[in-house]
Every structure is written in structure tokens, then in C-alpha cells.
């Protein structure tokens, strides 16, 4: 039997060296290791030997089988490398010095403005958080002090889903979740969070309104936070975004989640304050509702309103982008008109 094994080993080596393809390699595998292969037949012949001979011969047959199996695996890799090399050699050559006509893409103007604001607030120690677009009715309304009978909860304003949830109508829907995530601020370390997001409202579409728009909300909670802190951050924001002095006005405003509440309006950049369809001929554009966080909102977020105060602001990213780039119609942002959108780069 040992002589047969040596003969099979030599025969395998000779035939393997002549293999040029995977099909040929498979035929050799079957010829030696298949059900009727040479090595398989030797394994069957072990039953004709006595116990002592079977022990020695069995070891030799298994060693040969393992050697052949490993040789086939190694040769398979060699064939793959050879085929890959042939593909490289036969591949069409390209002249990489030829100028490409492919146009480089650009970021959406709203994305550019959002990233700019995020960078500004990061330098002031703010954490950037994401908010879910699908929210519970509690997070969108009750948690921000909007009672059941409030007009904002009317079906004509909000997109409700069949499962009882809704498409968030404002970024404030993330306030409760964020407060519970970070908890009460540490002494001397106020909680400062910025959370941009896409919002949805069932509104009549015109030059200054869309049913899909983008907001960016920020809040700061700590000990002795006041309106002066709010005004400081708003001035810093607008100066950095517009890179110039911007005419603004601050007027009282009512929002259930802040007390007191304010409306920060920006002088319309489209008409320079003279009046146009974008600003509804008022010369001003509502940009930034803000105020001190209502004690009820802090309590529902697990923060003691007797110990902590905070401010919150909701910035209309879509409208800010309109003012920054002098875009007259808000509908351009969702138009898919790449020719117009790609002109905005910074």
C-alpha cells in the first residue's frame, strides 16, 4: 500500500503542474479525492488489513489526503492571481491626464447654513444632537406645555400617522428627550445643546411657507441663566452667519413653552425693508422665536425649576438661508433645480 501511495503522490504532482484552469483543477480533485478517487479507494482498502497494518497505513493515507487537499487550495489561489493578472494586462488603458467633464457636487444651501451655525455654537461649548422626525404626541405637545385644546394641535396643522404618532411640527419636540438624557446640569457647567431638524406642517404653500422646512433649536439650562444670556448668543449667531451687522427687532411673543417669550425679526434682505411678497410687505421676516424655558417644561424634563432656569430659541434655517442668499421663494429649496442650487457654496 505504501508503494501505491507514493505512486499516487507522484501522479498528483505531475498532473497538478500541468493545470491551467479552475475546471482542470476540479477534475484533478475529483480524480484523487472524489467518491471513486485514487486516495478514496486506498481508504476503502484499509478494511483488508489487520489492526496493526491498518493503523500505520491509515495514518499514511490521511497524510496524503491532507497534502493533496492543501495543494489544491494553494493552487486555487495561484490560479486566481493568474486570472487577475491577465485581467489587468488586458484591461483598457485610460489617459488620466484627460480633463473630466463630470461636475463636482455642492451642499444644499440649507445644509451650508446649518453647518455654519453648528460650528459657531460648538466653539461656545454647545453639544449637537439629532432629533427624530417621527415623534409622539406627548413629546411634540404636552412635554412643551401645549395643552390638549391648543389650536396648534388641530388636524389642519399637524400630519398625524395611523399609529398615533406624528411628523414633528417643531424641533421643540426633542426638548424633553434631551433634558432627560443629560439630566440636571452640574454647578458651573450649564447644559448647552443645539438640535437641528426637519419639520412638517400642513400649511398653505406660498413664497414664504412650505409644508416641509428646517429648524435649528438651541437651549441653555443652568443656575442664574437670564435673558441677557439669550440676547448675547443671538447677536453672536447673526453676526457670524451674515458677517455683517444685521438690523433686528425683539418684540413680545407668546409660545406655550417659554415665559417670557419673544419674537426676533430680521430686516428683510430681499427688499431691504421696503416690503415684498417674501416679508408680506412688512419689511420684516420672523426668524427666531425665543424666550426663557417655562417652569412646566423644565419639570416635565426632570429638572427642578426652582433651582435652574434656561433659555430656548428656535431658528428657522430655511428662512435664514433665504435671507443669507437673497432667495425670494422658499419653494426653490425643494425644487430639485440643481442648476440654481449649486451656485451656493459657502
C-alpha angles and dihedrals in degrees: 000000000000089000090052091051092052090049091050091048093052092045091052092050092051095048094044092055090058096052115118104169144033091251091056090048091052091052090054091049091054092045093056107024104023125106090276096028124134095251092044090054091053089054089053091050091061089083089069093061130084121250097268095045091044091055094054097038093045091056091051094048093049091049090052091047091052092047092052093046092051092045090053092050091049093047090049089060090047091053091049091053091048092051092047091051090051090052091052092048093048096042119116112262119236129206102225091189091070109105114249122233093206111118119228114241125236136210120261112261091242090053090050091053092045093052090047092054092045090054091049094052094042088063087055093053101262122151116226114225133179122228128210116250091212111060140174119255088243095057093043096047123002095041090057094047098260106142126217094261096050114125091231088071093061115122091239090067103037133057106225122195128221092249092061095258125108145210104265114256095201140010089248086084087082096055097089094047093049094048091052091046096055100025127200114347121252120247109282092005109090119196108252116181135167120195122180122191151156116264134194132209131168095234135145107268117234139138093297103029135065131171089233119048141149129246134180118208129194134184137181122197128182145103116315097002109163143178090268089065089052094051091048094055093045092052091047090050098051095043092053095045098048096030088219141066110288124203109234138166130207117210134168115273136177121232120157093226098056134052116215098022131194141189115221109201126190125215106257109261092197097064101014091242096306094111133263140168091272093060093032088247092293098110090233134087123206104237114153127028109191145152147136113312111258114249090235090058091050091049093050088050091056096253122127108242091198091063103030137045131184147173131231133193133186114208120198102227092186094054092042089055089050091054095043095050099030093242109169100195123049091204091074090077093065096034096095089225099151093181090063098036097050092064090076110083108149 
